[in-house]
């Protein structure tokens, strides 16, 4: 499921607050992790 917004475009899930490493299934493990959604304002 891809999140939606009227004012922003969803750019993907990341595993760090600086949005440098995209989240993929290969990052999934047996423990809980925090992921961050990156949003870009629409023009």
Secondary structure, DSSP 8 states (H G I E B T S, - for coil): -----SSEEEEEEESSTTS-SB--GGG--SS----EEEEEE--
